[in-house]
Amino acid sequence: MLMTLMLTCQNVSRTIGPRTLFDSLSFTVNSGDRLAVIGGNGSGKTTLLRILAGLDSPDSGRVSLSQNILIGYLPQQEELDEQATAAGVLYDALHEEHLDEAERHSRVQAMLSRAEFDDFDAPVKILSGGWRKRLAICRALLRQPDLMIMDEPTNHLDLEGIVWLEKLLRNSFPGSPSTFVMVSHDRIFLENMAT
């Protein structure tokens, strides 16, 4: 398989107050890479992921994306509209996409089916933590990103949910990302998924 450069991190540094989180960090992400970021609580893992996703800026250095690379981002704590339905959350995630109604409907239905939702119209407010996490993962994947950045994707997932996520990330479904950077404290999940 031909490796394609997707993201370059060059001499990235970040401090919070007097504390240095990381200094002169450099690496690349190529297509097919499945990278795990590990470290203790408060060591800057989430900050690094937010910088890679373009949501925060480094103090110095730079992050560059190759042309036409779409990034998906799954935050550690999902923010979902409590008044929406599962399907409504996904429809809302596609509101800026240039898709006709049939394509939008097809993507939402397919993604909820892949996530094994029984009721697409289930209100978010009644969903358990695990089903909320599945919905947040679906929302992040809906735009079919080339590179997925995931902060603690196994949080709130039970064993069945983790098995589902592993299957999803192994490219078992159309539109699943083949390249990702993730943070997780679940060692078995990391051993199963990271290259």
Secondary structure as a PSIPRED ss2 file (coil, helix, strand):
# PSIPRED VFORMAT (PSIPRED V4.0)

   1 M C   1.000  0.000  0.000
   2 L C   1.000  0.000  0.000
   3 M C   1.000  0.000  0.000
   4 T C   1.000  0.000  0.000
   5 L E   0.000  0.000  1.000
   6 M E   0.000  0.000  1.000
   7 L E   0.000  0.000  1.000
   8 T E   0.000  0.000  1.000
   9 C E   0.000  0.000  1.000
  10 Q E   0.000  0.000  1.000
  11 N E   0.000  0.000  1.000
  12 V E   0.000  0.000  1.000
  13 S E   0.000  0.000  1.000
  14 R E   0.000  0.000  1.000
  15 T E   0.000  0.000  1.000
  16 I E   0.000  0.000  1.000
  17 G C   1.000  0.000  0.000
  18 P C   1.000  0.000  0.000
  19 R E   0.000  0.000  1.000
  20 T E   0.000  0.000  1.000
  21 L E   0.000  0.000  1.000
  22 F E   0.000  0.000  1.000
  23 D E   0.000  0.000  1.000
  24 S E   0.000  0.000  1.000
  25 L E   0.000  0.000  1.000
  26 S E   0.000  0.000  1.000
  27 F E   0.000  0.000  1.000
  28 T E   0.000  0.000  1.000
  29 V E   0.000  0.000  1.000
  30 N E   0.000  0.000  1.000
  31 S C   1.000  0.000  0.000
  32 G C   1.000  0.000  0.000
  33 D C   1.000  0.000  0.000
  34 R E   0.000  0.000  1.000
  35 L E   0.000  0.000  1.000
  36 A E   0.000  0.000  1.000
  37 V E   0.000  0.000  1.000
  38 I C   1.000  0.000  0.000
  39 G C   1.000  0.000  0.000
  40 G C   1.000  0.000  0.000
  41 N C   1.000  0.000  0.000
  42 G C   1.000  0.000  0.000
  43 S C   1.000  0.000  0.000
  44 G C   1.000  0.000  0.000
  45 K H   0.000  1.000  0.000
  46 T H   0.000  1.000  0.000
  47 T H   0.000  1.000  0.000
  48 L H   0.000  1.000  0.000
  49 L H   0.000  1.000  0.000
  50 R H   0.000  1.000  0.000
  51 I H   0.000  1.000  0.000
  52 L H   0.000  1.000  0.000
  53 A C   1.000  0.000  0.000
  54 G C   1.000  0.000  0.000
  55 L C   1.000  0.000  0.000
  56 D C   1.000  0.000  0.000
  57 S C   1.000  0.000  0.000
  58 P C   1.000  0.000  0.000
  59 D C   1.000  0.000  0.000
  60 S E   0.000  0.000  1.000
  61 G E   0.000  0.000  1.000
  62 R E   0.000  0.000  1.000
  63 V E   0.000  0.000  1.000
  64 S E   0.000  0.000  1.000
  65 L E   0.000  0.000  1.000
  66 S C   1.000  0.000  0.000
  67 Q C   1.000  0.000  0.000
  68 N C   1.000  0.000  0.000
  69 I C   1.000  0.000  0.000
  70 L C   1.000  0.000  0.000
  71 I E   0.000  0.000  1.000
  72 G E   0.000  0.000  1.000
  73 Y E   0.000  0.000  1.000
  74 L E   0.000  0.000  1.000
  75 P C   1.000  0.000  0.000
  76 Q C   1.000  0.000  0.000
  77 Q C   1.000  0.000  0.000
  78 E C   1.000  0.000  0.000
  79 E C   1.000  0.000  0.000
  80 L C   1.000  0.000  0.000
  81 D C   1.000  0.000  0.000
  82 E C   1.000  0.000  0.000
  83 Q C   1.000  0.000  0.000
  84 A C   1.000  0.000  0.000
  85 T E   0.000  0.000  1.000
  86 A H   0.000  1.000  0.000
  87 A H   0.000  1.000  0.000
  88 G H   0.000  1.000  0.000
  89 V H   0.000  1.000  0.000
  90 L H   0.000  1.000  0.000
  91 Y H   0.000  1.000  0.000
  92 D H   0.000  1.000  0.000
  93 A H   0.000  1.000  0.000
  94 L C   1.000  0.000  0.000
  95 H C   1.000  0.000  0.000
  96 E C   1.000  0.000  0.000
  97 E C   1.000  0.000  0.000
  98 H C   1.000  0.000  0.000
  99 L C   1.000  0.000  0.000
 100 D C   1.000  0.000  0.000
 101 E H   0.000  1.000  0.000
 102 A H   0.000  1.000  0.000
 103 E H   0.000  1.000  0.000
 104 R H   0.000  1.000  0.000
 105 H H   0.000  1.000  0.000
 106 S H   0.000  1.000  0.000
 107 R H   0.000  1.000  0.000
 108 V H   0.000  1.000  0.000
 109 Q H   0.000  1.000  0.000
 110 A H   0.000  1.000  0.000
 111 M H   0.000  1.000  0.000
 112 L H   0.000  1.000  0.000
 113 S H   0.000  1.000  0.000
 114 R H   0.000  1.000  0.000
 115 A C   1.000  0.000  0.000
 116 E C   1.000  0.000  0.000
 117 F C   1.000  0.000  0.000
 118 D C   1.000  0.000  0.000
 119 D C   1.000  0.000  0.000
 120 F C   1.000  0.000  0.000
 121 D C   1.000  0.000  0.000
 122 A C   1.000  0.000  0.000
 123 P E   0.000  0.000  1.000
 124 V H   0.000  1.000  0.000
 125 K H   0.000  1.000  0.000
 126 I H   0.000  1.000  0.000
 127 L C   1.000  0.000  0.000
 128 S C   1.000  0.000  0.000
 129 G H   0.000  1.000  0.000
 130 G H   0.000  1.000  0.000
 131 W H   0.000  1.000  0.000
 132 R H   0.000  1.000  0.000
 133 K H   0.000  1.000  0.000
 134 R H   0.000  1.000  0.000
 135 L H   0.000  1.000  0.000
 136 A H   0.000  1.000  0.000
 137 I H   0.000  1.000  0.000
 138 C H   0.000  1.000  0.000
 139 R H   0.000  1.000  0.000
 140 A H   0.000  1.000  0.000
 141 L H   0.000  1.000  0.000
 142 L C   1.000  0.000  0.000
 143 R C   1.000  0.000  0.000
 144 Q C   1.000  0.000  0.000
 145 P C   1.000  0.000  0.000
 146 D C   1.000  0.000  0.000
 147 L E   0.000  0.000  1.000
 148 M E   0.000  0.000  1.000
 149 I E   0.000  0.000  1.000
 150 M E   0.000  0.000  1.000
 151 D E   0.000  0.000  1.000
 152 E C   1.000  0.000  0.000
 153 P C   1.000  0.000  0.000
 154 T C   1.000  0.000  0.000
 155 N C   1.000  0.000  0.000
 156 H C   1.000  0.000  0.000
 157 L C   1.000  0.000  0.000
 158 D C   1.000  0.000  0.000
 159 L H   0.000  1.000  0.000
 160 E H   0.000  1.000  0.000
 161 G H   0.000  1.000  0.000
 162 I H   0.000  1.000  0.000
 163 V H   0.000  1.000  0.000
 164 W H   0.000  1.000  0.000
 165 L H   0.000  1.000  0.000
 166 E H   0.000  1.000  0.000
 167 K H   0.000  1.000  0.000
 168 L H   0.000  1.000  0.000
 169 L H   0.000  1.000  0.000
 170 R H   0.000  1.000  0.000
 171 N H   0.000  1.000  0.000
 172 S H   0.000  1.000  0.000
 173 F C   1.000  0.000  0.000
 174 P C   1.000  0.000  0.000
 175 G C   1.000  0.000  0.000
 176 S C   1.000  0.000  0.000
 177 P C   1.000  0.000  0.000
 178 S C   1.000  0.000  0.000
 179 T C   1.000  0.000  0.000
 180 F E   0.000  0.000  1.000
 181 V E   0.000  0.000  1.000
 182 M E   0.000  0.000  1.000
 183 V E   0.000  0.000  1.000
 184 S C   1.000  0.000  0.000
 185 H C   1.000  0.000  0.000
 186 D C   1.000  0.000  0.000
 187 R H   0.000  1.000  0.000
 188 I H   0.000  1.000  0.000
 189 F H   0.000  1.000  0.000
 190 L H   0.000  1.000  0.000
 191 E H   0.000  1.000  0.000
 192 N H   0.000  1.000  0.000
 193 M H   0.000  1.000  0.000
 194 A C   1.000  0.000  0.000
 195 T C   1.000  0.000  0.000
